[in-house]
């Protein structure tokens, strides 16, 4: 699902920022 992919991407980006 595209929504799940975006959600995962956001999580990955947030982890990189922290």
N, CA, C and O atoms as a GROMACS GRO file, in nm:
protein
   72
    1UNK      N    1   0.086  -0.122   0.000
    1UNK     CA    2   0.000   0.000   0.000
    1UNK      C    3   0.089   0.126   0.000
    1UNK      O    4   0.189   0.132   0.071
    2UNK      N    5   0.050   0.222  -0.080
    2UNK     CA    6   0.126   0.346  -0.092
    2UNK      C    7   0.131   0.422   0.040
    2UNK      O    8   0.234   0.480   0.076
    3UNK      N    9   0.020   0.422   0.111
    3UNK     CA   10   0.013   0.493   0.239
    3UNK      C   11   0.114   0.435   0.338
    3UNK      O   12   0.183   0.509   0.408
    4UNK      N   13   0.122   0.303   0.343
    4UNK     CA   14   0.218   0.238   0.433
    4UNK      C   15   0.361   0.274   0.395
    4UNK      O   16   0.446   0.292   0.482
    5UNK      N   17   0.387   0.284   0.267
    5UNK     CA   18   0.520   0.318   0.220
    5UNK      C   19   0.558   0.459   0.265
    5UNK      O   20   0.669   0.482   0.313
    6UNK      N   21   0.466   0.552   0.250
    6UNK     CA   22   0.490   0.690   0.294
    6UNK      C   23   0.512   0.696   0.444
    6UNK      O   24   0.599   0.768   0.493
    7UNK      N   25   0.432   0.619   0.517
    7UNK     CA   26   0.443   0.615   0.662
    7UNK      C   27   0.582   0.566   0.704
    7UNK      O   28   0.646   0.623   0.792
    8UNK      N   29   0.627   0.460   0.639
    8UNK     CA   30   0.759   0.405   0.668
    8UNK      C   31   0.868   0.506   0.634
    8UNK      O   32   0.965   0.521   0.708
    9UNK      N   33   0.854   0.574   0.523
    9UNK     CA   34   0.951   0.673   0.481
    9UNK      C   35   0.962   0.786   0.584
    9UNK      O   36   1.072   0.830   0.617
   10UNK      N   37   0.848   0.833   0.633
   10UNK     CA   38   0.845   0.938   0.735
   10UNK      C   39   0.918   0.892   0.860
   10UNK      O   40   0.997   0.966   0.918
   11UNK      N   41   0.892   0.769   0.902
   11UNK     CA   42   0.958   0.713   1.020
   11UNK      C   43   1.109   0.710   1.001
   11UNK      O   44   1.185   0.746   1.092
   12UNK      N   45   1.153   0.668   0.886
   12UNK     CA   46   1.296   0.661   0.855
   12UNK      C   47   1.360   0.799   0.860
   12UNK      O   48   1.468   0.816   0.916
   13UNK      N   49   1.295   0.897   0.802
   13UNK     CA   50   1.345   1.034   0.801
   13UNK      C   51   1.353   1.090   0.943
   13UNK      O   52   1.451   1.154   0.980
   14UNK      N   53   1.250   1.065   1.022
   14UNK     CA   54   1.248   1.111   1.161
   14UNK      C   55   1.364   1.050   1.240
   14UNK      O   56   1.424   1.118   1.324
   15UNK      N   57   1.395   0.925   1.215
   15UNK     CA   58   1.505   0.858   1.284
   15UNK      C   59   1.639   0.921   1.244
   15UNK      O   60   1.728   0.935   1.327
   16UNK      N   61   1.651   0.958   1.119
   16UNK     CA   62   1.773   1.021   1.071
   16UNK      C   63   1.794   1.158   1.136
   16UNK      O   64   1.906   1.195   1.170
   17UNK      N   65   1.685   1.231   1.153
   17UNK     CA   66   1.691   1.365   1.211
   17UNK      C   67   1.726   1.364   1.359
   17UNK      O   68   1.787   1.458   1.409
   18UNK      N   69   1.689   1.258   1.429
   18UNK     CA   70   1.712   1.252   1.573
   18UNK      C   71   1.850   1.196   1.609
   18UNK      O   72   1.883   1.185   1.727
   0.00000   0.00000   0.00000
